């Protein structure tokens, strides 16, 4: 029988300690790390200190102004992330094995999709998957992708293509963009507008970070809009953007699913529709490639396509 010296045995670190250290290693700031994992700052600091004692090495160099990883901390941060990722995969696998469409589903949605599609999504989940605990997180695309990669989110609903390795897109539908303007505008109510119409209009866009802003700029470039044409960037959301249009500051582009919600409350607004093929965007679900729940998510995508029939979109055909 082998003899183990209990005094020399390294104490096993806890998962909470590993999570705390991984968060500090990522943010290099105790307050930001604590907020990221929902832990108080004293508890976070205590967990990291306890991990250092358990492992017998100094992981962090603390100064009055900043936090740095020690050489040992640099190496062990990689190991800690790998352990936490493996644990997340284990939990995901176990949840998928138990039964599809049960337990928690953390869905991330971009702001330019959430208000217009969530009613259909929530109704579908309530009626068809009553045992599914759907938790919705509204964030911009970059944050959603980070959350998906880190395991904080399970599934995304957003505009594609993403072109991100390790992410599988499940297309739902395509929808056209519509020009929104004041009723007195010379283009109000017109159809068959050529894209070149956008070349010299005072176009209002969303702030940096919104994928809809990037899509709108791509459409403008395709239309031959020059870099010097006026573009005002003052709105953080579509509702504010439409209010600016109603105030006479310019025109904007809205996806068709947003038009009724955002313009129906103001009689001073009008729309214009582009000639075919109109500028458009594709909306899809996005999952981690190889996810244990991918078949479940593919079934959900098919169900969502069937629920989109009442919306002004072109539903993507499966296959």
C-alpha positions, -999 to 999 in steps of 0.1 A, spaced: 0 0 0 14 34 -10 18 59 18 7 95 12 20 122 33 -11 142 41 9 173 51 24 175 16 -9 168 -3 -21 198 -24 -56 208 -15 -81 205 -44 -92 239 -57 -129 245 -59 -148 255 -90 -157 288 -75 -121 295 -70 -112 286 -105 -141 308 -119 -129 337 -98 -93 333 -110 -103 329 -146 -124 361 -144 -95 381 -129 -71 367 -155 -95 378 -182 -103 413 -169 -72 421 -149 -95 441 -127 -112 429 -95 -143 450 -98 -149 441 -135 -142 404 -128 -166 403 -99 -193 419 -119 -187 395 -148 -194 364 -127 -219 379 -103 -197 377 -72 -189 404 -46 -154 419 -49 -144 407 -14 -156 372 -21 -137 372 -54 -105 384 -38 -109 357 -11 -115 330 -36 -84 339 -56 -63 340 -24 -77 306 -13 -67 292 -47 -32 305 -43 -30 288 -9 -45 256 -22 -20 255 -52 10 268 -32 18 294 -58 13 331 -63 -10 337 -92 -15 375 -91 7 404 -85 -14 431 -67 -5 468 -69 -25 499 -59 -33 506 -95 -36 474 -115 -36 436 -114 -10 415 -132 -6 378 -136 25 362 -123 44 338 -146 27 309 -127 -6 327 -131 -2 330 -169 3 293 -172 -24 283 -148 -50 307 -163 -49 286 -195 -55 254 -175 -83 270 -154 -101 281 -185 -98 246 -200 -112 230 -168 -142 254 -168 -149 249 -205 -147 211 -200 -171 214 -171 -195 234 -192 -194 208 -219 -201 181 -194 -231 199 -180 -244 207 -215 -240 170 -226 -259 158 -194 -287 183 -200 -291 173 -236 -291 136 -227 -319 141 -201 -344 153 -226 -346 178 -255 -363 212 -249 -361 209 -211 -340 229 -186 -324 262 -193 -318 277 -227 -298 310 -227 -307 328 -259 -288 359 -270 -306 384 -293 -293 416 -310 -313 448 -303 -324 452 -339 -342 418 -338 -354 414 -302 -385 437 -301 -398 425 -334 -392 387 -333 -393 379 -296 -431 379 -295 -432 350 -320 -403 332 -304 -418 334 -269 -452 323 -281 -437 293 -299 -417 283 -268 -447 287 -245 -470 266 -267 -447 239 -280 -419 237 -254 -435 244 -220 -407 226 -201 -380 249 -216 -367 276 -193 -359 303 -219 -336 331 -206 -332 360 -230 -301 383 -232 -302 414 -255 -267 424 -265 -247 436 -295 -232 410 -319 -196 411 -305 -208 405 -270 -231 377 -280 -203 359 -299 -181 362 -269 -208 348 -247 -214 319 -270 -177 310 -272 -173 312 -234 -204 291 -228 -223 320 -211 -249 317 -239 -263 286 -257 -279 300 -288 -280 333 -307 -306 351 -328 -289 377 -350 -281 389 -385 -257 368 -405 -233 360 -421 -209 361 -392 -178 344 -407 -167 331 -373 -149 298 -370 -166 273 -346 -200 289 -351 -228 272 -372 -255 294 -387 -291 281 -391 -308 306 -414 -344 315 -406 -354 342 -431 -344 372 -453 -361 406 -450 -358 438 -470 -348 472 -458 -373 500 -461 -365 537 -463 -383 558 -436 -388 595 -439 -412 623 -432 -446 624 -450 -436 656 -467 -405 641 -482 -405 638 -520 -398 601 -519 -427 594 -494 -449 565 -504 -429 556 -535 -421 521 -546 -395 508 -569 -368 531 -556 -334 524 -571 -306 519 -546 -288 549 -560 -314 570 -542 -293 567 -511 -263 584 -526 -271 620 -514 -298 616 -487 -291 628 -451 -289 593 -437 -293 586 -399 -276 555 -386 -271 536 -354 -240 540 -332 -208 521 -337 -211 484 -326 -245 477 -341 -244 453 -370 -273 471 -386 -251 502 -390 -225 481 -408 -252 466 -431 -266 500 -439 -231 514 -447 -225 484 -470 -258 491 -488 -248 528 -492 -214 518 -506 -231 495 -531 -253 524 -541 -223 545 -549 -225 567 -518 -193 587 -513 -174 589 -480 -182 626 -479 -220 623 -480 -235 634 -447 -242 606 -421 -254 615 -386 -246 589 -359 -265 598 -328 -289 570 -320 -284 540 -298 -316 523 -309 -341 521 -337 -368 539 -317 -346 570 -312 -335 568 -348 -371 570 -360 -378 599 -336 -349 618 -352 -364 612 -386 -398 625 -374 -380 655 -361 -368 664 -396 -331 654 -392 -329 630 -421 -340 596 -433 -331 561 -422 -332 524 -431 -353 499 -411 -357 462 -416 -393 454 -426 -401 435 -393 -394 468 -375 -415 492 -397 -449 487 -382 -437 488 -346 -415 518 -350 -435 540 -375 -471 530 -367 -471 554 -336 -463 585 -356 -486 597 -384 -459 621 -396 -438 593 -410 -439 576 -443 -420 548 -461 -404 541 -494 -397 507 -509 -368 497 -531 -369 480 -565 -362 443 -566 -338 429 -556 -341 452 -526 -313 455 -501 -319 430 -473 -305 411 -443 -306 375 -433 -315 365 -397 -305 332 -383 -298 311 -352 -262 306 -344 -248 277 -323 -214 264 -313 -203 239 -339 -205 204 -325 -228 215 -296 -244 186 -278 -277 203 -284 -273 211 -321 -300 186 -332 -324 203 -307 -315 237 -320 -320 226 -356 -355 214 -347 -361 248 -330 -350 266 -361 -374 246 -382 -402 254 -358 -393 291 -359 -394 292 -397 -429 278 -395 -439 305 -370 -427 334 -392 -454 331 -418 -473 362 -406 -442 384 -408 -431 404 -439 -401 382 -446 -389 354 -470 -386 323 -449 -355 303 -456 -362 268 -470 -346 239 -451 -318 219 -467 
